[in-house]
Amino acid sequence: MIKGLIFDYGGTLDSRGIHWSEVIWDGYREAAVPVTKEQFREAYVYGERELARTRHILPHHTFRDLLDIKMRIELRYLAEQGLFTVRQADQWVPVIAGYCYRFAKNCVEEARMVLALLYNEYPIVLVSNFYGNIEAVLNDFGIAKYFDKIVESAVVGVRKPDPQIFTLGVEALGLKPDEVLVVGDSYTKDIEPALKAGCHAVWLKGKGWTDKEDAIEYPHTIRKLGELLDSSILKN
């Protein structure tokens, strides 16, 4: 019997299971940035590594702040490759960041209804690979109240796919692993490590980072977060 829930954040609550690289790529196309998807993906990886290497994101930064910083890092990297000027890069930053922020806000509004219903029946913990500002993000979107505790990688020093981060989530719930259901959008970073930690897991499956992960089949898969309410795992 499920007695508590663990939710991932990025990709699960703020993008309908779609990998954030795909959302940002749509933002690039909206802004008509003259790069190929391969060039974009290289910049995306560079940006993620730079954010992990250097503390650009501070605890008070909202998601819009984060997007502005991330887009500036990516676009200036591409400008350094000679694809366009730094001035052009800086002009595209607010366009892409604004597109992505609006997309995330709409997704979180959809997720809010599901969280509200589940919070009436279960304690909920958030377990996320994030930059140290997840509380500011949750407060900005108005959903912090649905999480009893937060386990954030930048704070606890453990990152997915290490199963230990889900063990910390289980401990925060005060339950046994087999009493906990994990909900995430990444099979390799959420589902596999959650199962290794002894939890149950539901995969919110959208467009992933690789075709290999997209091809994976898993019995407890949903395409919309609202389908979780009728999940056989929760009903058993």
C-alpha positions as CSV (number, residue, x, y, z in Angstrom):
1,M,0.0,0.0,0.0
2,I,1.3,3.4,-1.0
3,K,1.5,5.8,2.0
4,G,3.7,8.6,0.6
5,L,4.8,10.2,-2.7
6,I,8.1,11.5,-4.1
7,F,8.0,13.8,-7.1
8,D,10.8,14.9,-9.3
9,Y,10.5,18.6,-10.4
10,G,12.3,19.5,-13.6
11,G,10.6,17.7,-16.6
12,T,7.9,16.2,-14.4
13,L,6.0,19.2,-13.0
14,D,7.2,21.9,-15.3
15,S,7.2,20.4,-18.8
16,R,4.7,17.5,-19.1
17,G,7.5,14.9,-19.2
18,I,9.3,16.6,-22.1
19,H,13.0,16.9,-21.7
20,W,13.9,20.5,-21.1
21,S,16.3,20.5,-24.1
22,E,13.3,20.0,-26.4
23,V,11.4,22.9,-24.8
24,I,14.4,25.3,-25.1
25,W,15.0,24.2,-28.7
26,D,11.4,25.2,-29.4
27,G,12.3,28.6,-27.9
28,Y,15.4,28.9,-30.2
29,R,13.1,28.2,-33.2
30,E,10.6,30.8,-31.9
31,A,13.4,33.3,-31.7
32,A,14.7,32.2,-35.2
33,V,18.2,31.6,-33.8
34,P,20.3,30.4,-36.8
35,V,21.8,27.2,-35.4
36,T,21.3,23.5,-36.1
37,K,19.8,21.2,-33.5
38,E,23.2,19.6,-33.2
39,Q,24.9,22.9,-32.4
40,F,22.1,23.7,-29.9
41,R,22.5,20.4,-28.1
42,E,26.3,21.1,-27.8
43,A,25.5,24.5,-26.3
44,Y,22.9,22.9,-24.0
45,V,25.4,20.4,-22.6
46,Y,28.0,23.1,-22.2
47,G,25.5,25.2,-20.3
48,E,24.6,22.4,-17.9
49,R,28.3,21.7,-17.2
50,E,29.0,25.4,-16.7
51,L,26.2,25.7,-14.2
52,A,27.5,22.6,-12.3
53,R,31.0,23.9,-12.4
54,T,30.4,27.5,-11.4
55,R,27.8,28.9,-9.0
56,H,25.8,31.2,-11.4
57,I,22.5,30.3,-9.8
58,L,21.8,31.7,-6.3
59,P,19.1,30.6,-3.8
60,H,16.9,33.6,-4.4
61,H,16.8,33.2,-8.2
62,T,13.4,32.4,-9.6
63,F,12.9,30.2,-12.6
64,R,12.8,33.2,-15.0
65,D,16.1,34.3,-13.4
66,L,17.6,30.9,-14.0
67,L,16.4,30.8,-17.6
68,D,18.0,34.2,-18.3
69,I,21.3,33.0,-16.9
70,K,21.2,29.7,-18.7
71,M,20.2,31.2,-22.1
72,R,23.0,33.8,-21.8
73,I,25.6,31.1,-21.2
74,E,24.3,28.9,-24.1
75,L,24.0,31.7,-26.6
76,R,27.3,33.4,-25.8
77,Y,29.0,30.0,-26.2
78,L,27.4,29.7,-29.7
79,A,28.6,33.3,-30.4
80,E,32.1,32.3,-29.4
81,Q,31.9,29.6,-32.2
82,G,31.4,32.5,-34.7
83,L,27.7,31.6,-35.5
84,F,26.5,35.1,-34.6
85,T,27.5,38.2,-32.6
86,V,27.4,38.6,-28.8
87,R,25.0,41.5,-29.3
88,Q,22.6,39.2,-31.2
89,A,23.0,36.5,-28.5
90,D,22.1,39.0,-25.8
91,Q,19.0,40.1,-27.7
92,W,17.7,36.5,-28.0
93,V,18.2,35.8,-24.3
94,P,14.9,37.4,-23.1
95,V,12.9,36.1,-26.1
96,I,13.9,32.4,-25.4
97,A,13.8,32.7,-21.6
98,G,10.3,34.3,-21.8
99,Y,9.0,31.6,-24.1
100,C,10.3,28.9,-21.8
101,Y,9.0,30.6,-18.6
102,R,5.5,30.8,-20.0
103,F,5.6,27.2,-21.1
104,A,6.7,26.1,-17.6
105,K,4.1,28.2,-15.9
106,N,1.3,26.7,-17.9
107,C,2.7,23.2,-17.1
108,V,2.9,23.9,-13.4
109,E,-0.6,25.2,-13.4
110,E,-1.8,21.9,-14.8
111,A,0.3,20.0,-12.3
112,R,-1.0,22.1,-9.4
113,M,-4.5,20.5,-9.7
114,V,-3.0,17.0,-9.5
115,L,-0.8,17.9,-6.5
116,A,-3.7,19.5,-4.7
117,L,-5.8,16.3,-5.0
118,L,-2.9,14.0,-4.0
119,Y,-1.8,16.2,-1.1
120,N,-5.2,15.6,0.6
121,E,-4.4,11.9,0.8
122,Y,-0.6,11.6,0.9
123,P,2.5,13.3,2.3
124,I,4.6,14.5,-0.6
125,V,8.4,15.1,-0.8
126,L,10.2,16.7,-3.7
127,V,13.5,15.0,-4.8
128,S,15.2,17.0,-7.5
129,N,18.6,17.6,-9.3
130,F,18.6,21.3,-9.1
131,Y,20.8,24.4,-8.7
132,G,20.2,25.4,-5.1
133,N,17.2,27.6,-5.8
134,I,14.3,25.1,-6.0
135,E,12.5,26.7,-3.0
136,A,12.5,30.1,-4.8
137,V,11.2,28.4,-7.9
138,L,8.4,26.6,-6.1
139,N,7.4,29.8,-4.2
140,D,7.3,31.8,-7.5
141,F,5.0,29.2,-9.0
142,G,2.9,28.9,-5.8
143,I,3.3,25.2,-5.3
144,A,5.7,25.0,-2.4
145,K,2.8,24.3,0.0
146,Y,2.3,20.9,-1.5
147,F,5.7,19.5,-0.4
148,D,6.3,18.5,3.2
149,K,10.0,18.4,2.6
150,I,12.5,19.1,-0.2
151,V,15.6,17.0,-1.1
152,E,17.7,19.1,-3.6
153,S,20.9,17.7,-5.1
154,A,22.8,21.0,-4.7
155,V,22.0,21.0,-1.0
156,V,22.4,17.4,0.0
157,G,25.4,16.7,-2.2
158,V,23.9,13.6,-3.9
159,R,22.6,13.6,-7.5
160,K,20.5,11.3,-9.5
161,P,20.9,8.7,-10.8
162,D,22.4,7.8,-7.4
163,P,19.6,5.8,-5.6
164,Q,20.8,7.4,-2.3
165,I,18.9,10.6,-3.1
166,F,15.6,8.7,-3.2
167,T,16.6,7.0,0.1
168,L,16.9,10.5,1.5
169,G,13.4,11.2,0.2
170,V,12.0,8.0,1.8
171,E,13.6,9.0,5.1
172,A,12.1,12.5,4.9
173,L,8.7,10.8,4.5
174,G,9.4,8.6,7.5
175,L,8.2,5.5,5.6
176,K,9.5,2.2,4.3
177,P,10.7,2.2,0.6
178,D,8.0,-0.1,-0.5
179,E,5.4,2.3,0.9
180,V,6.6,5.1,-1.4
181,L,5.7,5.9,-5.0
182,V,8.2,7.9,-7.0
183,V,7.0,10.0,-10.0
184,G,9.5,11.2,-12.6
185,D,10.1,11.9,-16.2
186,S,13.5,10.2,-16.7
187,Y,13.8,6.4,-16.8
188,T,17.5,6.5,-16.1
189,K,17.5,9.3,-13.5
190,D,14.2,8.7,-11.8
191,I,12.7,5.3,-12.4
192,E,15.8,3.0,-12.3
193,P,17.3,4.6,-9.2
194,A,13.9,4.7,-7.4
195,L,13.4,1.0,-8.0
196,K,17.0,0.3,-6.8
197,A,16.1,2.2,-3.6
198,G,13.2,-0.2,-3.1
199,C,10.4,2.2,-4.1
200,H,7.6,1.9,-6.6
201,A,7.7,4.2,-9.6
202,V,5.6,5.7,-12.3
203,W,7.2,7.1,-15.4
204,L,5.7,10.3,-16.9
205,K,7.0,9.7,-20.4
206,G,7.4,12.5,-22.9
207,K,10.1,13.3,-25.5
208,G,13.5,12.4,-23.8
209,W,17.1,13.3,-24.4
210,T,17.9,10.2,-26.5
211,D,16.0,7.9,-28.8
212,K,17.3,5.0,-26.8
213,E,15.4,6.1,-23.7
214,D,12.3,6.9,-25.7
215,A,12.3,3.3,-26.9
216,I,12.2,1.8,-23.4
217,E,9.0,0.2,-22.3
218,Y,7.9,0.2,-18.7
219,P,4.6,-1.1,-17.3
220,H,3.8,1.8,-15.1
221,T,3.9,4.6,-17.7
222,I,1.7,7.7,-18.0
223,R,1.6,10.3,-20.7
224,K,-0.2,13.0,-18.6
225,L,0.3,13.8,-15.0
226,G,-3.5,13.5,-14.4
227,E,-3.3,9.8,-15.3
228,L,-1.5,9.3,-12.0
229,L,-4.8,9.7,-10.2
230,D,-6.1,6.5,-11.8
231,S,-2.8,4.6,-11.6
232,S,-3.1,1.0,-10.6
233,I,-0.2,1.4,-8.2
234,L,-2.1,4.0,-6.2
235,K,-5.4,2.1,-6.4
236,N,-3.9,-1.2,-5.1
